[in-house]
Amino acid sequence: MIILQMKTVLCREVSASRVSTKGSNSPGSSTVINSPECTKVTFHFQTLRTRPDTDEEVVIDDSRKAGKPMELLLNKQFKMPVWEACIGSMYIQEVARFDVKKDLVYPYPFVSQSYRQYAGQASPKPYHPQCCGMMAMKQGLGFEDLNELFHHPSDLSFIIELLQVEQEGNYKKDSWAMEPEEKLQLVPVLREEGNELYRQGKVAEAGLKYLEALQYLEQLVLREKPGEEEWQELEDKKVPLLLNYSQCKLLQGEYYAAIEHASTVLKSQPENIKALFRRGKAHLGAWNPAEARQDLERVKALDPSLARAVNAELQTLEKLIREKEEQDKQQYKGKMFS
């Protein structure tokens, strides 16, 4: 249904019109204008710009074509507050158009760039994500249309379809939306969830839990100064997760991933028995016999009580070496008489 009446004007720089409301002759039952902080809104959007030379409207972004709706947390200092104002005036399932003056949409090139990356759209030109706004002026945003809009701002129009409104507690927050304390509190929860999945034999699922916890810790570590107490505490929290994740990768046959994460532990704890043993077994699986022997012998020297387990791995290594030598010998003979 098309409704041509004008909506309430949000401010002198934004005009809005209701385009349609799905499935009803009247708007939805509620708006999100008074929604509390951290309310999550999901919406599709289309961004249009009028060419100054032809007055033709061109589409800059279209989330439906990209296949990913936009998600936004209200009152969390979003780069472009005017979107919050627009969405806050809407009904659920409503489609509305907002014509916005350029003074309110100057951050849009950065918002669009972030959305395109989120939607999996590859940049046709190199872009350095560490760039600040001033550097972006020199190096560009990776998309010609966004570079042009950045250097020549203009009024924009947004056609927005409000899909869903979720209150805090009814959805899982994305990492970027979490406070540091929330991430820290989730780490032991994810670790225990991973442990329980591992006990159930769900190794791949357990690994994903450990990995998620590690990602939170990595984000928190970046906030601290290396070497200081808070930084070291976070680094220490990573160790059991790295060991558990390495074990999962080992059991999944992803030997180089297991080697990488065990090696990370050994950089700070070079005599960590579990890391050495798991890396040794991973080297064996990846057929790095010299490295496997070195790690396993080191385990036996550090903890003689593990000699039996280590010797079993070393016997397997010797057997595989003999088999490989015999195989190579047969191949060599075959080449000589072929």
TAKAKA-V331475 format. One record per helix or strand of 2 or more residues. SS is the DSSP state (H for helix, E for strand). FROM is the first residue (numbers start at 1). TO is the last residue. If there is no record, write none. Layout:
((SS	FROM	TO) (SS	FROM	TO))
This chain:
((E	14	21) (E	40	50) (E	57	62) (H	63	66) (E	70	73) (H	81	88) (E	94	100) (H	102	104) (H	108	118) (H	133	139) (H	144	151) (E	156	166) (H	175	177) (H	180	199) (H	203	221) (H	229	251) (H	255	268) (H	273	285) (H	289	302) (H	304	336))
